[in-house]
Amino acid sequence: MTTSKQLLTKITSQGQLEINLVDSDIPEPKAHQVVVKIEATPINPSDMWPMFGPANLNEATFNADNGQLTAPVHPGLLPRIKSRLDMSLPIGNEGAGVVVAAGESEAAQSMLGKTVAVLSGACFAQYCCVPVQACIVHKEETTPQQAASSFVNPLTALGMVETMRMEGHSALVHTAAASNLGIMLNKICIAEGVPLVNIVRKQSQADLLTEIGAKYVCNSSSDSFKKDLYKAIEETGATLAFDAIGGGELVSDILTAMEAVGSKDAEGFNTYGSDANKQVYIYGGLDFSPTILNRAYGMTWGIGGWLLMRFLGKLAPEKVGALHQRVANEINTTFKSDFTDVLSLEEALQPERIAQYNAKKTGEKYLINPQK
């Protein structure tokens, strides 16, 4: 095999999204690289912006004859993405498969024939060439489908707990908490005795988390949400939150509850609020509306962005390796992923399928098998 079917995305300077299924050459692996036959690659929320950008997917069309999806992009949005205009870009953050070729290094040669998970940004393809450092070697009995979601969700969940410890916090708050990632985070926190406050928006999601052992679950659609959040933060002492939503007032509500707990025993004139640092990291964008801050939480607080790859870059290689090994050891327990359906590369471009996986519904996750 010398070529690989691959999805490439491009937004033209004329305002059109084009995603093409093309044949690309498979490169010869360098000394510390391997070629992986990709058999399973999940469609993650983090794949959506690179894949579609701000295109109007309601007007998307797919031409089966040439394997191309097209959709319009409003001209007013083009300045936001000028750095990528007229460039054909690979997509697909992670995937898994079997190593079919390897460079001459001992590390690369040791992976031949093994099932590995890879992080590359080009996994929506039949074959992927990556450095050995971008691989997690899985146990012999682990299938590519089981290993497909080894990086983004597992390492993000582990990274949240590591960040908590590195920054001196003792408990966590997490939003959109019934997601695939949220379930993993609950399993980690339960196993390690880390207090975790879960915020969801439906009772069915609250029930799901309670069933797996979550102690603190707050439903943001409930009339008692702010009281419930205050009580949960009071009991856990949480001063760190990770927010997957981004828009709206939820970040502000979390900080307000943290401050209310921190100041509840204050005496006298309390100009600057509690002295405990209250931190929220926004790591997702389920809601692209403005983040609204109603500043009622003193002066010791922070809001920032959190990105997995930049976090991992702060860790020693040995620590990253230990996290990788834990994922491999627990891929069918702590880090188990269930998939709603398995699509081919062609099916992933069909507008009716895009509407399904781009909805990002809780409990629904889609997988691409490029060999299908």
Backbone hydrogen bonds, N-H to C=O, Kabsch-Sander energy under -0.5 kcal/mol:
donor,donor_aa,acceptor,acceptor_aa,energy
4,S,24,S,-2.9
6,Q,22,V,-2.5
7,L,124,F,-2.5
8,L,20,N,-2.3
9,T,89,L,-2.9
10,K,18,E,-2.1
11,I,84,R,-0.5
12,T,10,K,-0.5
12,T,16,Q,-2.6
15,G,12,T,-2.0
17,L,71,A,-3.5
18,E,10,K,-3.3
19,I,69,L,-2.5
20,N,8,L,-2.6
20,N,18,E,-0.5
21,L,67,G,-1.8
22,V,6,Q,-2.9
22,V,20,N,-0.8
24,S,4,S,-2.9
24,S,22,V,-0.6
26,I,2,T,-2.8
33,Q,30,K,-2.1
34,V,130,V,-2.7
35,V,101,A,-2.9
36,V,34,V,-0.5
36,V,128,C,-3.1
37,K,98,V,-2.9
38,I,36,V,-1.0
38,I,126,Q,-1.6
39,E,96,A,-2.6
40,A,96,A,-1.6
41,T,368,I,-2.3
43,I,366,Y,-2.7
44,N,42,P,-0.9
47,D,44,N,-1.9
48,M,44,N,-0.5
48,M,45,P,-1.3
49,W,45,P,-0.6
51,M,47,D,-1.9
52,F,48,M,-3.1
53,G,48,M,-0.7
53,G,49,W,-1.9
55,A,52,F,-1.7
56,N,72,P,-3.1
57,L,55,A,-1.2
59,E,56,N,-1.6
60,A,57,L,-1.4
61,T,70,T,-2.5
63,N,68,Q,-3.0
64,A,62,F,-0.8
67,G,63,N,-1.2
68,Q,63,N,-1.5
69,L,19,I,-2.6
70,T,61,T,-2.6
71,A,17,L,-1.5
73,V,15,G,-2.3
77,L,74,H,-2.2
78,L,74,H,-0.6
78,L,75,P,-1.1
80,R,77,L,-1.1
81,I,77,L,-0.5
81,I,78,L,-1.5
82,K,79,P,-1.0
84,R,81,I,-1.9
85,L,81,I,-0.6
85,L,82,K,-0.7
86,D,11,I,-3.0
87,M,84,R,-1.8
89,L,9,T,-3.0
89,L,87,M,-0.6
91,I,7,L,-0.7
95,G,118,V,-1.8
96,A,40,A,-2.5
97,G,116,V,-2.2
98,V,37,K,-1.3
99,V,114,K,-2.1
100,V,35,V,-2.6
100,V,98,V,-0.5
101,A,35,V,-1.2
103,G,33,Q,-2.8
105,S,31,A,-2.0
109,Q,105,S,-2.6
110,S,106,E,-1.9
111,M,108,A,-1.5
112,L,109,Q,-1.1
113,G,99,V,-2.5
114,K,111,M,-2.4
116,V,97,G,-2.7
116,V,114,K,-0.5
117,A,136,I,-2.4
118,V,95,G,-2.9
119,L,134,A,-1.7
120,S,93,N,-1.9
120,S,118,V,-0.5
121,G,92,G,-0.6
121,G,93,N,-1.0
123,C,92,G,-2.6
124,F,91,I,-2.4
125,A,123,C,-2.4
126,Q,5,K,-2.2
128,C,36,V,-2.0
130,V,34,V,-2.4
130,V,128,C,-0.6
132,V,32,H,-2.4
134,A,131,P,-1.9
135,C,132,V,-1.6
136,I,117,A,-2.3
138,H,115,T,-2.6
142,T,139,K,-1.6
147,A,143,T,-1.9
148,A,144,P,-0.9
148,A,145,Q,-0.6
150,S,147,A,-0.6
150,S,148,A,-0.8
155,L,151,F,-2.1
156,T,151,F,-0.5
156,T,152,V,-1.3
157,A,153,N,-2.5
158,L,154,P,-2.5
159,G,155,L,-2.4
160,M,156,T,-2.0
161,V,157,A,-1.4
162,E,158,L,-2.3
163,T,159,G,-2.7
164,M,160,M,-2.2
165,R,161,V,-1.9
166,M,162,E,-2.8
167,E,163,T,-2.2
168,G,165,R,-1.1
169,H,164,M,-2.5
172,L,195,P,-2.3
173,V,240,L,-1.4
174,H,197,V,-2.7
175,T,242,F,-1.9
176,A,199,I,-0.6
177,A,199,I,-2.1
179,S,176,A,-1.4
183,I,179,S,-2.3
184,M,180,N,-1.7
185,L,181,L,-2.6
186,N,182,G,-2.1
187,K,183,I,-2.1
188,I,184,M,-2.3
189,C,185,L,-2.7
190,I,186,N,-2.7
191,A,187,K,-2.1
192,E,188,I,-2.1
193,G,189,C,-0.8
193,G,190,I,-0.6
194,V,189,C,-2.2
197,V,172,L,-2.9
198,N,196,L,-0.6
198,N,216,Y,-2.6
199,I,174,H,-2.6
200,V,198,N,-0.5
200,V,218,C,-2.6
206,A,202,K,-1.8
207,D,203,Q,-2.7
208,L,204,S,-1.8
209,L,205,Q,-2.0
210,T,206,A,-2.3
211,E,207,D,-2.1
212,I,208,L,-0.9
213,G,210,T,-1.4
214,A,209,L,-2.4
216,Y,196,L,-0.7
217,V,215,K,-0.6
218,C,198,N,-3.4
220,S,200,V,-3.5
220,S,218,C,-0.7
222,S,219,N,-1.9
225,F,222,S,-1.6
228,D,224,S,-2.9
229,L,225,F,-3.0
230,Y,226,K,-2.2
231,K,227,K,-2.3
232,A,228,D,-2.3
233,I,229,L,-2.6
234,E,230,Y,-2.5
235,E,231,K,-2.2
236,T,232,A,-1.9
237,G,233,I,-2.7
239,T,171,A,-0.7
240,L,171,A,-0.6
241,A,279,Q,-2.2
242,F,173,V,-2.6
243,D,281,Y,-3.2
244,A,242,F,-0.5
247,G,245,I,-1.2
247,G,287,D,-1.0
248,G,290,P,-2.5
252,S,292,I,-0.5
253,D,249,E,-2.4
254,I,250,L,-2.3
255,L,251,V,-2.2
256,T,252,S,-2.5
257,A,253,D,-2.2
258,M,254,I,-2.4
259,E,255,L,-2.5
260,A,256,T,-2.5
261,V,257,A,-2.1
262,G,258,M,-2.5
263,S,259,E,-2.1
264,K,261,V,-0.9
266,A,263,S,-1.9
270,N,268,G,-0.6
271,T,269,F,-0.8
278,K,300,T,-1.4
279,Q,239,T,-2.5
279,Q,277,N,-0.5
280,V,302,G,-2.4
281,Y,241,A,-2.9
282,I,280,V,-0.5
282,I,304,G,-3.1
283,Y,243,D,-2.3
283,Y,281,Y,-0.7
284,G,243,D,-1.2
286,L,244,A,-1.8
287,D,245,I,-2.7
292,I,248,G,-2.5
292,I,290,P,-0.7
293,L,291,T,-0.5
294,N,292,I,-0.6
295,R,293,L,-0.9
296,A,294,N,-1.2
299,M,272,Y,-2.3
301,W,299,M,-0.8
302,G,278,K,-2.3
304,G,280,V,-2.0
306,W,282,I,-1.4
311,F,307,L,-2.1
312,L,308,L,-2.8
313,G,309,M,-1.6
314,K,311,F,-1.7
315,L,312,L,-1.5
319,K,316,A,-0.8
320,V,316,A,-2.1
321,G,317,P,-2.6
322,A,318,E,-1.8
323,L,319,K,-2.1
324,H,320,V,-2.5
325,Q,321,G,-2.4
326,R,322,A,-2.0
327,V,323,L,-2.1
328,A,324,H,-2.2
329,N,325,Q,-2.4
330,E,326,R,-1.9
331,I,328,A,-0.7
333,T,330,E,-1.5
335,F,330,E,-2.6
336,K,333,T,-1.3
340,T,365,K,-3.6
341,D,365,K,-0.7
343,L,367,L,-3.4
348,A,344,S,-1.8
349,L,346,E,-1.5
350,Q,347,E,-1.4
353,R,350,Q,-1.2
354,I,350,Q,-2.4
355,A,351,P,-2.2
356,Q,352,E,-0.8
357,Y,353,R,-2.3
358,N,354,I,-2.8
359,A,356,Q,-0.6
360,K,357,Y,-0.9
364,E,361,K,-2.1
365,K,363,G,-0.5
366,Y,43,I,-0.5
367,L,341,D,-2.3
368,I,41,T,-2.7
369,N,343,L,-2.9
372,K,369,N,-2.2
